[in-house]
Amino acid sequence: MTDFQEVSMAVNIAVIGCGYWGPNLIRNFSQVETTNMYYICDFDERRMAPIKKTYPTVKTTKNYKDMIEDPKVDAIAIATPVMSHFELAKQALLNDKHVLIEKPMTAGVKQAKELIDIAKEKDRVLMVDHTFVYNQAIIKMKDIIESGEIGDMYYIKAEWLNLGLLQPNVNVIWDLATHICSIVTYITGAEPLTLNANAGAYIRKDIPEIAHVYVKFPHNIAVYVTVSWLEPKKTRSITIVGNKKTLLYDLTNPEEQIKIYDRGVDLTNIEGDIRQFRINYRYGDIYSPNVKNIEPLSVMCEHFADCIMNHKEPISNGTSGLTVVKMLEASEESLKNDGKEIILK
């Protein structure tokens, strides 16, 4: 068993999956000072070939068991389809490896809970790659909310829209809403209470390409989510409306990712009649706070290594991954029951 104390200079990282996301992890782990990009795995050698050319010292294999059983491997990052996450992560943890899993954590709540239990028993770091939690703009948003600048939150409206990429095995909620679920639970610091969803499937009749999800959080905070694979314009926006100010996040606007609007509506009693109210519209300033330009994935990879080397709990730990999977699984149940409200436990 590899103790936390034994990992002193750099964490030897192995990445399973060299398709869409794996190369991004490999690039960042190769650049982080506290990690050593040691091993990669994919059943398709053609995917590994360009990576091997860029990083000639990295070991390659078509059999993931080679890296899981390699005593020199400290941690394994899993960048494969969600249906394979559980078995790969379970075997890695049982072989005393720290584990990073691409979102969503697992294909079901029961699997996520089992991984959390194994990681605890083995004293291993279990972390989920909720990349947006490490986005500097999202971190800034959380700071602004916690400062009380926008006041009490009324509601959050999120839109994650684009044309494609249609996924073969999961619907648009599991693909795109995963990001939003991780963001809203992070910035609110709260667990969702209930959820209901409705969706439409137009290209393939059994896999929805557009969906609307409504989530209730404590303190009467409502979250309205729209996700789609069929929109011609890419949209990545989150609007947070409070009783003092409104915050707008727009990922597609790199110069002004966050804008704060000192605008809103207030009610005041009319003098002499407490039953009558006057509506006051507030039109104040708009400003955009400075956001550091740091690649979120780099921050995430560095944080993973730090948690391993210093025995820390990750920001996007197994529990946060479980919460997101609960929301995704509840959305499936709601869709199967004509948009029924599902209580999240």
C-alpha positions as CSV (number, residue, x, y, z in Angstrom):
1,M,0.0,0.0,0.0
2,T,1.3,3.5,-0.9
3,D,1.1,5.8,2.1
4,F,0.4,9.5,1.7
5,Q,3.9,10.2,3.2
6,E,5.6,8.2,0.5
7,V,4.5,10.5,-2.3
8,S,7.0,13.3,-1.7
9,M,8.4,14.7,-4.9
10,A,5.8,14.1,-7.6
11,V,2.7,12.0,-8.0
12,N,2.9,9.3,-10.7
13,I,-0.3,9.7,-12.8
14,A,-1.9,7.1,-15.0
15,V,-4.7,8.2,-17.4
16,I,-7.2,5.7,-18.7
17,G,-8.9,6.9,-21.9
18,C,-7.2,8.9,-24.7
19,G,-10.4,10.0,-26.5
20,Y,-12.0,13.4,-26.1
21,W,-11.0,14.5,-22.6
22,G,-8.1,12.2,-21.8
23,P,-5.5,14.2,-23.8
24,N,-6.5,17.4,-21.9
25,L,-5.8,15.7,-18.6
26,I,-2.5,14.3,-20.0
27,R,-1.4,17.7,-21.2
28,N,-2.1,19.3,-17.8
29,F,-0.7,16.6,-15.6
30,S,2.5,16.8,-17.7
31,Q,2.8,20.5,-16.9
32,V,2.0,20.4,-13.2
33,E,5.3,20.4,-11.2
34,T,3.9,18.0,-8.5
35,T,2.8,15.4,-11.0
36,N,4.6,13.0,-13.4
37,M,2.7,11.9,-16.4
38,Y,3.7,8.2,-16.1
39,Y,1.3,5.9,-17.9
40,I,-1.6,6.1,-20.4
41,C,-4.1,3.4,-21.5
42,D,-6.5,3.1,-24.4
43,F,-7.7,0.0,-26.3
44,D,-7.2,1.9,-29.5
45,E,-3.4,2.3,-30.1
46,R,-4.1,5.0,-32.8
47,R,-5.3,7.3,-30.0
48,M,-2.2,6.8,-28.0
49,A,0.2,7.3,-30.9
50,P,0.2,11.1,-31.0
51,I,0.4,11.3,-27.2
52,K,3.4,9.0,-27.2
53,K,5.0,11.2,-29.9
54,T,4.5,14.3,-27.7
55,Y,5.5,12.6,-24.5
56,P,8.0,9.9,-25.5
57,T,8.8,8.9,-21.9
58,V,5.2,8.0,-21.0
59,K,4.4,4.3,-20.8
60,T,1.5,2.9,-22.8
61,T,-0.8,-0.1,-22.6
62,K,-4.0,-1.4,-24.1
63,N,-4.8,-3.2,-20.8
64,Y,-5.8,-1.0,-17.9
65,K,-4.9,-3.7,-15.4
66,D,-1.3,-3.2,-16.3
67,M,-1.4,0.3,-14.7
68,I,-3.7,-0.6,-11.9
69,E,-1.2,-3.4,-10.8
70,D,1.9,-1.2,-11.3
71,P,3.3,-0.3,-7.9
72,K,4.9,2.8,-9.3
73,V,1.5,4.3,-10.2
74,D,0.2,6.5,-7.3
75,A,-3.0,7.8,-8.9
76,I,-5.3,6.9,-11.8
77,A,-7.4,9.4,-13.8
78,I,-10.4,7.9,-15.5
79,A,-11.5,9.6,-18.8
80,T,-13.8,6.9,-20.2
81,P,-17.6,6.7,-20.9
82,V,-19.6,7.0,-17.7
83,M,-20.8,3.4,-17.8
84,S,-17.3,2.2,-17.2
85,H,-16.4,4.6,-14.4
86,F,-17.6,2.5,-11.5
87,E,-15.7,-0.7,-12.3
88,L,-12.5,1.0,-13.3
89,A,-12.5,3.3,-10.2
90,K,-13.4,0.4,-7.9
91,Q,-10.5,-1.8,-9.1
92,A,-8.1,1.2,-8.8
93,L,-9.1,1.9,-5.3
94,L,-8.9,-1.7,-4.2
95,N,-5.4,-1.7,-5.6
96,D,-4.6,1.3,-3.3
97,K,-4.6,3.9,-6.1
98,H,-5.9,7.5,-5.6
99,V,-8.6,8.1,-8.2
100,L,-9.8,11.0,-10.3
101,I,-13.0,10.4,-12.2
102,E,-14.3,12.4,-15.2
103,K,-17.8,13.7,-14.7
104,P,-20.4,12.4,-14.0
105,M,-18.9,10.2,-11.2
106,T,-20.9,7.1,-11.9
107,A,-24.0,5.9,-13.8
108,G,-26.0,5.6,-10.5
109,V,-26.3,6.6,-6.9
110,K,-25.6,3.1,-5.5
111,Q,-22.3,2.9,-7.4
112,A,-21.2,6.4,-6.2
113,K,-21.9,5.5,-2.6
114,E,-19.9,2.3,-2.9
115,L,-16.8,4.1,-4.3
116,I,-17.0,6.6,-1.4
117,D,-17.0,3.8,1.1
118,I,-14.1,2.0,-0.5
119,A,-12.0,5.2,-0.7
120,K,-12.7,5.8,3.0
121,E,-11.8,2.3,3.9
122,K,-8.6,2.4,1.8
123,D,-7.7,5.9,2.9
124,R,-7.4,7.0,-0.7
125,V,-8.3,10.3,-2.4
126,L,-11.4,10.1,-4.5
127,M,-12.0,13.2,-6.6
128,V,-14.4,14.0,-9.4
129,D,-13.3,16.2,-12.3
130,H,-16.0,18.9,-11.9
131,T,-13.8,21.3,-13.9
132,F,-16.0,24.4,-13.5
133,V,-15.6,24.3,-9.7
134,Y,-11.9,25.3,-10.5
135,N,-12.9,28.0,-12.9
136,Q,-11.7,31.4,-11.6
137,A,-15.0,33.1,-12.6
138,I,-17.0,30.5,-10.7
139,I,-14.8,30.9,-7.7
140,K,-15.3,34.6,-7.9
141,M,-19.0,34.1,-8.1
142,K,-19.0,32.1,-4.9
143,D,-17.0,34.8,-3.2
144,I,-19.4,37.5,-4.3
145,I,-22.4,35.5,-3.1
146,E,-20.8,34.7,0.3
147,S,-19.9,38.4,0.7
148,G,-23.6,39.2,0.7
149,E,-23.3,41.7,-2.2
150,I,-26.2,40.3,-4.2
151,G,-28.2,39.8,-1.0
152,D,-30.6,36.8,-0.5
153,M,-30.9,34.7,-3.7
154,Y,-34.3,34.6,-5.4
155,Y,-33.4,32.2,-8.2
156,I,-30.7,31.0,-10.5
157,K,-31.3,30.6,-14.3
158,A,-28.8,28.5,-16.2
159,E,-28.5,27.8,-20.0
160,W,-26.0,25.4,-21.5
161,L,-26.8,25.2,-25.2
162,N,-24.9,24.3,-28.4
163,L,-25.2,22.3,-31.6
164,G,-23.9,18.8,-30.7
165,L,-22.1,16.8,-29.6
166,L,-24.9,14.2,-29.5
167,Q,-23.8,11.4,-27.1
168,P,-24.6,7.8,-28.0
169,N,-25.3,6.5,-24.5
170,V,-26.6,9.4,-22.3
171,N,-29.2,12.1,-22.8
172,V,-28.5,15.9,-22.8
173,I,-29.1,16.2,-19.1
174,W,-26.3,13.7,-18.2
175,D,-24.0,15.4,-20.7
176,L,-24.6,19.2,-20.2
177,A,-26.6,19.6,-17.0
178,T,-23.8,17.8,-15.1
179,H,-21.8,21.0,-15.3
180,I,-24.6,23.1,-14.0
181,C,-25.4,20.8,-11.1
182,S,-21.8,20.9,-9.9
183,I,-21.7,24.7,-10.2
184,V,-24.9,25.5,-8.4
185,T,-24.2,23.1,-5.5
186,Y,-20.7,24.6,-5.2
187,I,-21.7,28.3,-5.2
188,T,-24.8,27.8,-3.0
189,G,-23.0,25.4,-0.6
190,A,-26.3,23.6,-0.2
191,E,-27.9,20.2,-1.0
192,P,-30.9,20.3,-3.4
193,L,-34.3,19.3,-2.0
194,T,-36.5,18.4,-5.0
195,L,-36.2,18.2,-8.7
196,N,-38.5,17.7,-11.7
197,A,-37.6,17.6,-15.4
198,N,-39.1,17.4,-18.9
199,A,-37.4,16.9,-22.2
200,G,-37.8,16.4,-25.9
201,A,-36.2,13.9,-28.3
202,Y,-36.3,14.9,-32.0
203,I,-33.3,13.4,-33.8
204,R,-33.3,10.1,-31.9
205,K,-36.7,9.3,-30.3
206,D,-35.2,7.6,-27.2
207,I,-32.4,10.1,-26.3
208,P,-33.6,13.7,-25.5
209,E,-31.6,16.5,-27.0
210,I,-33.3,19.3,-25.1
211,A,-34.4,19.4,-21.5
212,H,-35.7,21.7,-18.7
213,V,-34.9,21.0,-15.1
214,Y,-36.3,22.7,-12.1
215,V,-34.5,22.3,-8.8
216,K,-35.6,23.5,-5.3
217,F,-32.8,24.4,-2.8
218,P,-33.1,25.5,0.8
219,H,-34.2,29.0,1.6
220,N,-36.6,29.0,-1.3
221,I,-33.9,29.2,-3.9
222,A,-35.1,28.0,-7.2
223,V,-32.8,26.8,-10.1
224,Y,-34.1,26.8,-13.6
225,V,-31.9,24.8,-16.1
226,T,-32.2,24.6,-19.8
227,V,-29.8,22.3,-21.8
228,S,-29.8,21.5,-25.5
229,W,-27.7,19.9,-28.2
230,L,-29.8,21.5,-31.0
231,E,-29.1,25.3,-30.6
232,P,-27.1,27.0,-33.4
233,K,-25.4,29.4,-31.0
234,K,-23.2,28.2,-28.1
235,T,-24.5,29.6,-24.8
236,R,-22.9,29.1,-21.4
237,S,-24.7,31.5,-19.0
238,I,-25.8,31.6,-15.4
239,T,-28.0,34.4,-14.0
240,I,-28.3,34.8,-10.2
241,V,-31.0,37.1,-9.1
242,G,-30.8,38.4,-5.5
243,N,-32.8,41.0,-3.5
244,K,-29.9,43.5,-3.8
245,K,-28.2,42.9,-7.1
246,T,-28.1,40.5,-10.0
247,L,-25.0,38.5,-11.2
248,L,-24.5,37.4,-14.8
249,Y,-21.9,34.8,-15.7
250,D,-21.1,34.3,-19.4
251,L,-18.4,31.8,-20.3
252,T,-18.5,32.9,-24.0
253,N,-17.4,36.5,-23.1
254,P,-13.8,36.0,-21.9
255,E,-13.3,39.8,-21.4
256,E,-16.3,40.2,-19.0
257,Q,-17.2,36.7,-17.8
258,I,-19.0,38.2,-14.7
259,K,-21.2,41.3,-14.6
260,I,-22.9,42.7,-11.5
261,Y,-26.1,44.7,-12.1
262,D,-27.2,47.0,-9.3
263,R,-30.7,46.8,-10.7
264,G,-33.9,45.4,-9.3
265,V,-37.4,45.9,-7.9
266,D,-38.4,46.9,-4.4
267,L,-41.7,47.3,-2.7
268,T,-42.4,49.9,0.0
269,N,-45.6,50.6,2.0
270,I,-47.6,53.6,1.0
271,E,-47.7,55.9,4.0
272,G,-50.9,55.5,6.0
273,D,-51.9,52.2,4.4
274,I,-49.8,49.1,5.2
275,R,-51.9,47.1,2.7
276,Q,-50.8,49.2,-0.3
277,F,-47.4,49.0,-1.8
278,R,-45.4,51.2,-4.1
279,I,-43.2,49.5,-6.8
280,N,-39.8,51.0,-7.0
281,Y,-37.5,50.1,-10.0
282,R,-33.8,50.5,-9.2
283,Y,-31.4,51.3,-12.1
284,G,-27.9,51.4,-10.7
285,D,-24.4,50.8,-12.0
286,I,-23.1,47.8,-13.9
287,Y,-19.5,46.6,-13.3
288,S,-17.4,43.6,-14.3
289,P,-14.9,42.3,-11.6
290,N,-11.4,41.2,-12.7
291,V,-11.1,37.4,-13.2
292,K,-7.7,35.8,-13.4
293,N,-7.0,33.9,-16.7
294,I,-5.9,30.5,-15.3
295,E,-6.9,27.2,-17.0
296,P,-9.4,25.5,-14.7
297,L,-8.1,22.0,-15.6
298,S,-4.6,23.0,-14.6
299,V,-5.9,24.2,-11.2
300,M,-7.9,20.9,-10.8
301,C,-4.9,18.7,-11.6
302,E,-2.7,20.6,-9.2
303,H,-5.3,20.4,-6.5
304,F,-5.6,16.6,-7.0
305,A,-1.8,16.2,-6.4
306,D,-1.9,18.5,-3.4
307,C,-4.7,16.4,-1.8
308,I,-2.7,13.2,-2.3
309,M,0.6,14.6,-1.1
310,N,-0.9,16.5,1.9
311,H,-3.8,14.2,2.8
312,K,-6.5,16.8,2.1
313,E,-10.1,16.5,1.2
314,P,-10.8,17.6,-2.5
315,I,-13.2,20.4,-3.2
316,S,-14.9,18.2,-5.7
317,N,-14.8,15.1,-3.5
318,G,-16.8,11.9,-3.8
319,T,-19.7,13.4,-1.8
320,S,-20.0,16.3,-4.3
321,G,-19.9,13.8,-7.1
322,L,-22.7,11.8,-5.4
323,T,-24.9,14.9,-5.1
324,V,-24.6,15.5,-8.8
325,V,-25.4,11.9,-9.6
326,K,-28.4,12.1,-7.3
327,M,-29.7,15.0,-9.3
328,L,-29.1,13.3,-12.7
329,E,-30.7,10.1,-11.5
330,A,-33.7,12.0,-10.2
331,S,-34.1,13.8,-13.5
332,E,-34.3,10.3,-15.2
333,E,-37.0,9.3,-12.7
334,S,-38.9,12.5,-13.3
335,L,-38.8,12.1,-17.1
336,K,-40.2,8.6,-16.8
337,N,-43.0,9.9,-14.7
338,D,-44.1,12.9,-16.9
339,G,-42.2,15.5,-15.0
340,K,-43.1,14.4,-11.5
341,E,-41.4,16.2,-8.7
342,I,-38.8,13.9,-7.1
343,I,-37.6,14.3,-3.5
344,L,-33.8,14.1,-3.3
345,K,-32.6,12.1,-0.3
